């Protein structure tokens, strides 16, 4: 089988995918074949090293996230079947999709509300500390030394507590940001795959 025949057949088998994704996959295998020919293989040998077009197409589909993979396999069987399943199953999948979105947003909001609460506590402690230190001046003005000492001690204590809680809030915010990013990736994983992950095409060639 020649390279053009291989790529043509692969494009036919992947017609259920968006055109740009099909072209990207074909370009990947065209470059892989070219690399092997540069290493001394003949065109037929380089094509054979890719595997059968059917195996390559299956590896490409298996690499998709769950939802796009199911849609692609349904389209591969019949576009009419895909539309029929979409319409008939809409009373089930639409509420489930909305519920999933609601849960995802709720979790995300709750995580950041927690971070905001810690910052509010830090700000409140700092405000009380600043007010106590401001009252020191009033104590000095009236010459009430015990009052000055008490307000100074309270002010420094509250400011110290605010700085301590603020440092904890900063660290907590960084961890919450990391967790929320992880949650966001998990939430979209059935629909989208990170480009940084090893593709099924690369794994297929490595095998």
C-alpha contacts under 8 A as a table, 3 or more apart, distances in Angstrom:
res1	aa1	res2	aa2	distance
1	X	5	X	6.20
1	X	6	X	6.45
1	X	44	X	5.81
1	X	47	X	6.82
1	X	48	X	7.63
2	X	5	X	5.22
2	X	6	X	6.18
2	X	43	X	6.42
2	X	44	X	5.87
2	X	47	X	6.75
3	X	6	X	5.07
3	X	7	X	6.12
3	X	30	X	7.35
3	X	33	X	7.47
3	X	43	X	6.81
3	X	44	X	7.61
3	X	47	X	6.09
4	X	7	X	5.16
4	X	8	X	5.90
5	X	8	X	5.08
5	X	9	X	6.10
6	X	9	X	5.30
6	X	10	X	6.09
6	X	47	X	7.12
6	X	53	X	6.42
7	X	10	X	4.96
7	X	11	X	6.09
7	X	26	X	5.99
7	X	29	X	7.77
7	X	30	X	7.41
7	X	53	X	7.99
8	X	11	X	5.14
8	X	12	X	6.40
9	X	12	X	5.07
9	X	13	X	6.33
9	X	53	X	6.45
10	X	13	X	5.15
10	X	14	X	6.19
10	X	26	X	7.29
10	X	53	X	5.29
10	X	54	X	7.30
10	X	56	X	7.51
10	X	57	X	6.41
11	X	14	X	5.12
11	X	15	X	6.02
11	X	22	X	6.30
11	X	23	X	7.81
11	X	26	X	7.05
12	X	15	X	5.23
13	X	16	X	7.50
13	X	53	X	7.79
13	X	54	X	7.11
13	X	57	X	6.26
14	X	17	X	5.68
14	X	22	X	6.27
14	X	57	X	6.26
15	X	18	X	7.44
15	X	19	X	7.47
15	X	22	X	7.19
15	X	76	X	7.52
16	X	72	X	5.29
16	X	73	X	7.32
16	X	75	X	5.49
16	X	76	X	5.23
17	X	21	X	6.53
17	X	22	X	6.33
17	X	72	X	6.04
18	X	21	X	5.41
18	X	22	X	6.38
19	X	22	X	5.07
19	X	23	X	6.24
20	X	23	X	5.12
20	X	24	X	6.11
21	X	24	X	4.98
21	X	25	X	6.22
22	X	25	X	5.21
22	X	26	X	6.19
23	X	26	X	5.04
23	X	27	X	5.99
24	X	27	X	5.11
24	X	28	X	6.21
25	X	28	X	5.06
25	X	29	X	6.45
25	X	60	X	7.98
25	X	201	X	7.87
26	X	29	X	5.29
26	X	30	X	6.00
27	X	30	X	4.95
27	X	31	X	6.16
28	X	31	X	5.35
28	X	32	X	6.28
29	X	32	X	4.81
29	X	33	X	6.05
29	X	50	X	7.63
30	X	33	X	5.20
30	X	34	X	6.19
31	X	34	X	4.94
31	X	35	X	6.08
32	X	35	X	5.12
32	X	36	X	6.42
33	X	36	X	5.24
33	X	37	X	6.26
33	X	43	X	7.58
33	X	46	X	5.31
33	X	47	X	6.15
33	X	50	X	7.54
34	X	37	X	5.06
34	X	38	X	6.20
34	X	46	X	7.81
35	X	38	X	5.10
35	X	39	X	6.40
36	X	39	X	4.93
36	X	40	X	6.67
36	X	41	X	5.77
36	X	46	X	5.60
37	X	40	X	5.22
37	X	41	X	4.60
37	X	42	X	5.85
37	X	43	X	6.28
37	X	46	X	6.15
38	X	41	X	7.11
41	X	44	X	7.99
41	X	45	X	5.78
41	X	46	X	5.76
42	X	45	X	5.15
42	X	46	X	6.08
43	X	46	X	5.15
43	X	47	X	6.14
44	X	47	X	5.16
44	X	48	X	6.07
45	X	48	X	5.01
45	X	49	X	6.18
46	X	49	X	5.14
46	X	50	X	6.86
47	X	50	X	5.39
47	X	51	X	7.26
48	X	51	X	5.48
48	X	52	X	7.22
50	X	56	X	7.52
50	X	205	X	6.59
51	X	55	X	6.46
51	X	56	X	6.57
52	X	55	X	5.26
52	X	56	X	6.36
53	X	56	X	5.05
53	X	57	X	6.05
54	X	57	X	5.10
54	X	58	X	6.19
55	X	58	X	5.13
55	X	59	X	6.18
56	X	59	X	5.09
56	X	60	X	6.20
56	X	201	X	7.27
56	X	204	X	7.39
57	X	60	X	5.06
57	X	61	X	6.26
58	X	61	X	5.11
58	X	62	X	6.01
59	X	62	X	5.06
59	X	63	X	6.26
59	X	200	X	5.62
59	X	201	X	6.44
59	X	204	X	6.66
60	X	63	X	5.24
60	X	64	X	7.00
60	X	200	X	5.64
60	X	201	X	5.97
61	X	64	X	5.46
61	X	69	X	5.96
61	X	72	X	7.53
61	X	73	X	7.86
62	X	65	X	7.99
62	X	69	X	6.90
62	X	200	X	6.99
63	X	199	X	6.33
63	X	200	X	4.73
63	X	201	X	7.79
64	X	68	X	6.28
64	X	69	X	5.23
64	X	192	X	7.90
64	X	193	X	7.18
65	X	68	X	5.79
65	X	69	X	5.90
65	X	189	X	6.50
65	X	190	X	5.07
65	X	191	X	5.54
65	X	192	X	5.87
65	X	193	X	6.10
66	X	69	X	5.19
66	X	70	X	6.20
66	X	190	X	4.93
66	X	191	X	6.64
67	X	70	X	5.22
67	X	71	X	6.30
67	X	190	X	5.60
67	X	191	X	5.49
68	X	71	X	5.04
68	X	72	X	5.99
68	X	190	X	7.90
68	X	191	X	6.24
69	X	72	X	5.10
69	X	73	X	6.16
70	X	73	X	5.25
70	X	74	X	6.18
71	X	74	X	5.12
71	X	75	X	6.12
71	X	82	X	7.22
72	X	75	X	5.06
72	X	76	X	6.02
73	X	76	X	4.91
73	X	77	X	6.49
74	X	77	X	5.29
74	X	78	X	6.24
74	X	79	X	7.11
74	X	81	X	6.88
74	X	82	X	5.44
75	X	78	X	4.99
75	X	79	X	4.72
75	X	81	X	7.41
75	X	82	X	5.81
76	X	79	X	7.30
77	X	81	X	7.43
78	X	81	X	5.03
78	X	82	X	6.40
79	X	82	X	5.03
79	X	83	X	6.40
80	X	83	X	5.22
80	X	84	X	6.11
81	X	84	X	4.98
81	X	85	X	6.06
82	X	85	X	5.20
82	X	86	X	6.06
83	X	86	X	4.95
83	X	87	X	6.11
84	X	87	X	5.29
84	X	88	X	5.93
85	X	88	X	5.19
85	X	89	X	5.57
86	X	89	X	5.33
86	X	90	X	5.81
87	X	90	X	5.25
88	X	91	X	7.28
89	X	92	X	5.45
89	X	93	X	6.16
90	X	93	X	5.17
90	X	94	X	5.37
91	X	94	X	6.00
91	X	95	X	6.82
92	X	95	X	5.98
92	X	96	X	6.41
93	X	96	X	4.99
93	X	97	X	5.88
94	X	97	X	5.12
94	X	98	X	6.21
95	X	98	X	5.07
95	X	99	X	6.01
96	X	99	X	5.04
96	X	100	X	6.04
97	X	100	X	5.06
97	X	101	X	6.18
98	X	101	X	5.08
98	X	102	X	6.10
99	X	102	X	5.03
99	X	103	X	6.15
100	X	103	X	5.23
100	X	104	X	6.14
101	X	104	X	5.10
101	X	105	X	6.16
102	X	105	X	5.26
102	X	106	X	6.04
103	X	106	X	5.06
103	X	107	X	6.12
104	X	107	X	5.36
104	X	108	X	6.22
104	X	184	X	7.92
104	X	187	X	6.74
105	X	108	X	5.07
105	X	109	X	6.09
106	X	109	X	5.18
106	X	110	X	6.06
107	X	110	X	5.16
107	X	111	X	6.21
108	X	111	X	5.33
108	X	112	X	6.65
108	X	180	X	6.33
108	X	183	X	7.80
109	X	112	X	5.34
109	X	113	X	6.09
110	X	113	X	4.99
110	X	114	X	6.26
111	X	114	X	5.36
111	X	115	X	6.75
111	X	176	X	6.68
111	X	180	X	7.25
112	X	115	X	4.98
112	X	116	X	6.17
112	X	176	X	7.23
113	X	116	X	4.95
113	X	117	X	6.17
114	X	117	X	5.20
114	X	118	X	6.62
115	X	118	X	5.35
115	X	119	X	6.52
115	X	169	X	6.81
115	X	172	X	6.77
115	X	173	X	5.76
115	X	176	X	7.33
116	X	119	X	5.11
116	X	120	X	6.16
117	X	120	X	5.02
117	X	121	X	6.30
118	X	121	X	5.17
118	X	122	X	6.35
118	X	165	X	7.43
118	X	166	X	7.79
118	X	169	X	5.62
119	X	122	X	5.03
119	X	123	X	6.13
119	X	165	X	7.85
119	X	166	X	6.52
119	X	169	X	5.86
120	X	123	X	5.03
120	X	124	X	6.09
121	X	124	X	5.10
121	X	125	X	6.25
121	X	162	X	7.84
121	X	165	X	7.55
122	X	125	X	5.27
122	X	126	X	6.20
122	X	161	X	7.69
122	X	162	X	4.71
122	X	163	X	7.21
122	X	165	X	5.33
122	X	166	X	5.26
122	X	169	X	7.74
123	X	126	X	5.03
123	X	127	X	6.10
123	X	162	X	6.75
123	X	166	X	7.91
124	X	127	X	5.05
124	X	128	X	6.24
124	X	162	X	7.74
125	X	128	X	5.21
125	X	129	X	6.13
125	X	158	X	5.49
125	X	159	X	6.62
125	X	161	X	6.69
125	X	162	X	4.99
126	X	129	X	5.00
126	X	130	X	6.08
126	X	158	X	6.21
126	X	159	X	5.14
126	X	161	X	7.74
126	X	162	X	4.96
126	X	163	X	7.65
127	X	130	X	5.08
127	X	131	X	6.12
128	X	131	X	5.07
128	X	132	X	6.14
128	X	155	X	7.19
128	X	158	X	6.51
128	X	159	X	7.89
129	X	132	X	5.12
129	X	133	X	6.25
129	X	154	X	6.79
129	X	155	X	4.07
129	X	156	X	6.43
129	X	157	X	7.14
129	X	158	X	4.47
129	X	159	X	4.86
130	X	133	X	5.15
130	X	134	X	6.15
130	X	155	X	6.28
130	X	159	X	7.10
131	X	134	X	4.97
131	X	135	X	6.33
131	X	155	X	7.27
132	X	135	X	5.13
132	X	136	X	6.67
132	X	151	X	5.30
132	X	152	X	6.77
132	X	154	X	6.35
132	X	155	X	4.60
133	X	136	X	5.16
133	X	137	X	7.46
133	X	151	X	6.29
133	X	152	X	5.72
133	X	154	X	7.88
133	X	155	X	4.93
133	X	156	X	7.51
134	X	137	X	5.80
134	X	138	X	7.37
135	X	138	X	5.04
135	X	139	X	6.36
135	X	148	X	7.73
135	X	151	X	6.56
136	X	139	X	5.03
136	X	140	X	6.21
136	X	147	X	7.61
136	X	148	X	4.99
136	X	149	X	7.83
136	X	151	X	5.70
136	X	152	X	6.09
137	X	140	X	5.04
137	X	141	X	6.16
137	X	148	X	7.71
138	X	141	X	5.03
138	X	142	X	6.47
139	X	142	X	5.37
139	X	143	X	5.94
139	X	144	X	5.24
139	X	145	X	6.91
139	X	147	X	5.92
139	X	148	X	5.01
140	X	143	X	4.87
140	X	144	X	6.32
140	X	145	X	7.05
140	X	148	X	6.36
141	X	144	X	7.93
144	X	147	X	5.44
144	X	148	X	6.31
145	X	148	X	5.01
145	X	149	X	6.20
146	X	149	X	5.12
146	X	150	X	6.08
147	X	150	X	5.09
147	X	151	X	6.05
148	X	151	X	5.24
148	X	152	X	5.93
149	X	152	X	5.10
149	X	153	X	6.06
150	X	153	X	5.20
150	X	154	X	6.15
151	X	154	X	5.05
151	X	155	X	5.86
152	X	155	X	5.08
152	X	156	X	6.10
153	X	156	X	5.31
153	X	157	X	6.04
154	X	157	X	5.04
154	X	158	X	6.09
155	X	158	X	5.28
155	X	159	X	6.07
156	X	159	X	5.11
156	X	160	X	5.98
157	X	160	X	5.15
157	X	161	X	6.13
158	X	161	X	4.96
158	X	162	X	6.01
159	X	162	X	4.95
159	X	163	X	6.20
160	X	163	X	5.13
160	X	164	X	6.15
161	X	164	X	4.99
161	X	165	X	6.03
162	X	165	X	5.15
162	X	166	X	5.77
163	X	166	X	4.92
163	X	167	X	6.11
164	X	167	X	5.25
164	X	168	X	6.37
165	X	168	X	4.95
165	X	169	X	5.96
166	X	169	X	4.84
166	X	170	X	6.14
167	X	170	X	5.11
167	X	171	X	6.39
168	X	171	X	5.19
168	X	172	X	5.98
169	X	172	X	4.92
169	X	173	X	5.91
170	X	173	X	5.07
170	X	174	X	6.35
171	X	174	X	5.18
171	X	175	X	6.34
172	X	175	X	5.12
172	X	176	X	5.98
173	X	176	X	4.98
173	X	177	X	5.97
174	X	177	X	5.09
174	X	178	X	6.31
175	X	178	X	5.05
175	X	179	X	6.13
176	X	179	X	4.93
176	X	180	X	5.85
177	X	180	X	5.10
177	X	181	X	6.11
178	X	181	X	5.19
178	X	182	X	6.22
179	X	182	X	4.95
179	X	183	X	6.05
180	X	183	X	4.90
180	X	184	X	6.04
181	X	184	X	5.01
181	X	185	X	6.26
182	X	185	X	5.16
182	X	186	X	6.24
183	X	186	X	5.02
183	X	187	X	6.01
184	X	187	X	5.00
184	X	188	X	6.33
185	X	188	X	5.38
185	X	189	X	5.89
186	X	189	X	5.08
186	X	190	X	7.93
187	X	190	X	7.29
188	X	191	X	5.40
188	X	192	X	5.77
189	X	192	X	5.15
189	X	193	X	5.96
190	X	193	X	7.92
193	X	197	X	7.53
194	X	197	X	5.68
195	X	198	X	7.82
198	X	202	X	6.61
198	X	203	X	6.90
199	X	202	X	5.27
199	X	203	X	6.25
200	X	203	X	4.94
200	X	204	X	5.89
201	X	204	X	5.01
201	X	205	X	6.30
202	X	205	X	5.21
202	X	206	X	6.09
203	X	206	X	4.96
203	X	207	X	6.12
204	X	207	X	5.20
